Amino acid sequence: MSNVADSTASNDATLDGHHGDAHHDDHHDHIPKGISRWLLTTNHKDIGTLYLWFAFIMFLVGGAMAMVIRAELFQPGMQIVDPNFFNQMTTVHGLIMVFGAVMPAFTGLANWLIPMMIGAPDMALPRMNNWSFWILPFAFLILLSSLFMEGGGPSFGWTFYAPLSTTYSNDSTGLFVFSVHIMGISSIMGAINVIVTIFNMRAPGMTWMKMPLFVWTWLITAFLLIAVMPVLAGAVTMVLTDKYFGTSFFDAAGGGDPVMFQHIFWFFGHPEVYIMILPAFGIISQIIPTFSRKPLFGYASMVYATASIALLSFIVWAHHMFTTGMPYQAEIFFMVATMLISVPTGVKVFNWVATMWRGSMTFEIPMMFAIAFVVLFTIGGLSGLMLAITPVDFQYHDTYFVVAHFHYVLVTGAVFSIMAAVYYWLPKWTGKMFDITLAKWHFWCSLISVNVLFFPMHFVGLAGMPRRIPDYALQFADFNKWISIGGFAFGLSQLIFLALLIKACRKQGEPVSDQVWDGAEGLEWEIPSPAPYHTFDTPPVVK
Amino acid sequence: MRRLAKSALTACMMMSSGVYAEAQQAVSDINLRPGVTDISSQVYDLHMMMFAICVGIAVLVFGVMFISMYLHRKSRGVKPANFHENVKVEIAWTVVPFIILIVMAIPAAKTLIAMEDTSAPDMTVLVTGSQWKWHYKYMDSDVEYYSLLATRREEIENKYDKRDNYLLEVDRPLVIPTGQKVRFLITSDDVIHSWWVPDFAVKKDANPGFINEAWTRVNEPGIYRGQCAELCGKDHGFMPIVVIAKEPAEYAQWVSEQEEMRALAREEEQRLLAMNMDMSELMAEGERVYNAVCAGCHMPNGEGLPGVFPAIKGSNLALNDMPGHIDIVLNGKTGTAMQAFGNMLSLKELAAVVTYQRNAWGNNTGDVVQPKDVNAIAKGE
C-alpha cells in the first residue's frame, strides 16, 4: 500500500527552518487529560477531531431518520408513522445532514488540515475556534428536543417555505429558528477563522498560487459562508416575527409575499450547496494527484474555476423556483446562468481526468472514493444540467428526480469526498494505517448500496412521483422497495466505517511513515506521523 | 404494467355524465411521458435531447477515465508523465461546452416562451388549492366545486385492497374541452400548493394572495392524473388532481348539466330552510361530511393532533357554545389552519356536520342543528 517505514528524521531535511522539529514538538506536547481537554481546547487538531466526530454522530442520527422515511416508503399505504411525523423526519433529516453532518465535517477537516498545509502553528483565532464548535451541539440538542414537543418538531421541510412555517406551523418553530441562528453563528465564526488564518499565517514562501487546492477551495467557501449565512439568519428571523410578532413579510394579507421568502431562502440556499461541494473539489484535487503520482493538471484553472463557481452561485438562485410564476425573461436568465455553472464544473472534472491520464495510478481506499466521487458527482452534475432547462424543470421540479440529483451531488459527492479525506489523512492523524479490510468492505458496500438507493429515484421521479409524500400511487411501488433496500444497506454500511474509526482512534494498526502515501506531497506529509500536538512552532520555508 | 389496464370503473364513480375509457397514452415507469399536448411533447423532446447529450458527455468523460485507469496503472509498470497544463486543451474544453450550452438553450427558450403565453384563451378556470383539496371555478359559466381525494381511508390504512388509481382518484374531477386553449388561474387559500398534471406539462405554484397563470390545449380526450407538487402540510401526499378532457360538444353538455344541478341544489336549500331534518338523517350525513372534509386534521376520532390540530371531542365549542361552533365552521379562524367551510358545504351538510360533531365520540349534547340555524348565523341574524 505505501512505504510503511517509521522515520521521523529523514523528512526534516526537506524543510528549511525546521531542523530537529520532531524533538522540539515533542517537548511541547503537554496534552491535557480528561474531559477538560476537549471542553477547553484551543488546539486546532483537537477541535478538528471534535468537529469530525460530531459530524459523524449527526450523520448517523440524520441517517436513522432517513431509515424511518425509507421504512414508511417501503410499500404503499401508511404502515409505520403518521404523515405529520413523516414530514418531521424529512425536515429534520435535511437540516441535520446539511448543517450537522456535511458542514461540520468540512470545518473539522479545515481545522485539522489548513494549519498543517500552510505551515501555521494553529488557527488564527483559537478561542473563537473552541466556541464555534461548542455551541454546535447545543443547536442540535435544541432542534432534536423539539421533536418531543406536543405536535412534534418542524414539519415544513428543511426549506421552511412560508406560510407553512409561519401561520401554519406549531410552536416548535421558535426552537427551530433559535437553533438555526446558533448553527449560523457557528458557521460564520468558523469561516472567519479560516479566512484570517489563510491570510495571515501562511509560512514564508507559501504564496497564493502555491497553496494546496483544499486551502483555496476552503478560502472561497469561507467567503461564501460569510456572505450568505446572515441571509439565512434574516430569513429565519422574518419567519419568527411573522409567526409571533405580527409582521407580514410573507403574508399577502399584510402586504407581504410568500414568494419573497423563497427568493431570500434560495439566495442563501444556492451558495449553500456550493459551500457543501467546493471543499470536496479541494479534497479530490489533493487525492487524485497523489495516487496518480503526477501533479494536478491545470492548478491555476482549478482556482479560477472554483472562484467562478462561487461568483455564479449568487445569480442562479431562482432556478429552485421556476414554478413559482416568474416573467419568462427572468426564467431564461436563471436558466442560462445555471447552465453556465456547468462550464467551470466541467473544467474541474476534465482536469481530474487529465491528471490521471498518463499517471502511474494505484487504487488505495482514498483513491477509490475519489474515483467514485468523480463518476457519481458527474452524474449528479449532469442531472443538474437537465434540471436547469426551465421548460423541462416544470416536469422534474419537486419530484424524486430532484431528490436523486441532490443526493448524487451531496452523498456520493460531498459525503464520499469527506470519507475519501478521512481515509487519506487518518494515518497522518493517528500514525497508524487504518484497517484496510474493513475499509474495502465499507467502500464496496457503500458504493453498491448508494446506487441501489439513489439511482432508481431518477426513474420514479420521471414517472411522476412527487417528493416529500408519505404514501404513493401503486405504479411507484416496485422501485420504492428497491430504494428502501438500498437505503437500509447504505445505512448499515456506515456501521463498518464506525467500527473502523473506533479501531483507528484506539491507535490500532501498522505504524505509517511521515509521507504515508508514496505520491503524497505537501507540508502535512513532512511532519511526523502521528502529527504532533503542536506543529510548525517555527514556520517552515516553502521553496 | 397494472396501471396500463384501463379502468372504466373509476370513471363511473366520478361525477361525469358519461363513462370514459382512459386514453391509450403511453405512461412509462422509468421516463417522462410525452403527454397529450403539443407543449408536453416539445418538453419531452427537450428532455430526451438533454438526456442524450448528458449520456454522450458521460460516456466520453468516463470512457477516457476508465481507459486511463486501465492503461496508466503502476502495476503495469507505467512511469508517470509530468505535464500539468496545456493551454490549447484547456481553452477547448471551456469553449466547446459553452457552445453545447447555447445549442441547448435556444430550443428550450422557444418552448418556454410558448408555455408562458397565456394570451387569448378560449376559456378560463380558477384553480384554488387549500389544505388538502382543490377548488375549480369556471369563469365563463356558473360552475364551481371542490375536488377531494376519493381513495378510502381503509385503503390507506391497509385494511382494504388498494384500487388501481390508489391516491390518484378524486370525487369530482376537473372537466375541460379538447382542442381549446384552457387558461388556468392558480391561487391558494392557505399555504403554497402546486398544481401539476404531467400529461399537460403544467406545473404551477398556487401562492396565497397571488394569482399565477398557466394554460393547456389537450389533443386527446381522456382522464389525466396529477398530484400536488409542493409540500403543503400533513396531507400533502393526499391531494391528487384528475382532469377529464371531453370533446367540445360533450363538454358543453356537461356544463349545462352542472348548471342545472346547481340551480336544483339552490332550490333544495330554500326548501330545507322551511323544514326540520331528523337526528339520524343529520348524523348519517354528518359522518360522511366529517370524514371527507374534517377528519384530515381533527382525525376520525375527533381528537385532533395535540399541538397541531385541536380536538373537537370534549371541546368547549362542541359541548357548549353552539353559535360559536357554527360560526367557526362557516367562517374559519384567521391565523390558523381552520378554513371557512361556508362556501364549500351546503347548508344541509353544514347542519349535519355540526350536529355530528356535537353528538359523536361521547359529545352527547343531544343538540340538533337545522339548516335554518346555520343560515341564520351565516346571514348574521
Interface residues (C-beta under 8 A of the other chain):
Chain A: P76 G77 M78 Q79 P83 N84 N87 M149 E150 G151 G152 S155 F156 G157 Y161 P163 L164 T167 Y168 N170 D171 D251 A252 A253 D257 P258 V259 S292 R293 K294 P295 L296 F297 G298 Y299 A300 S301 T323 T324 G325 P327 Y328 E331 I332 M335 V336 M339 L340 S342 V343 G346 V347 V349 F350 V353 A354 T355 M356 W357 R358 G359 S360 M361 T362 F363 I371 V374 V375 T378 I379 L382 S383 L385 M386 I389 T390 P391 V392 F394 Q395 H397 D398 T399 F459 L462 A463 G464 P466 R467 R468 I469 P470 D471 Y472 A473 L474 Q475 D478 F479
Chain B: R2 R3 V27 S28 D29 I30 N31 L32 R33 I39 Q42 V43 L46 H47 M50 F51 C54 I57 A58 V61 F62 V64 M65 S68 M69 H72 R73 K74 S75 V78 K79 P80 A81 N82 F83 H84 E85 N86 V89 E90 W93 T94 P97 F98 L101 M104 A105 A108 A109 T111 L112 I113 M115 E116 Q131 E155 I156 E157 N158 K162 D164 N165 Y166 L167 L168 D190 V191 I192 S194 W196 P198 A201 V202 K203 K204 D205 N207 P208 G209 F210 N212 E213 G226 Q227 C228 A229 E230 L231 C232 G233 K234 D235 H236 G237 F238 L305 P306 G307 V308 G335 T336 A337
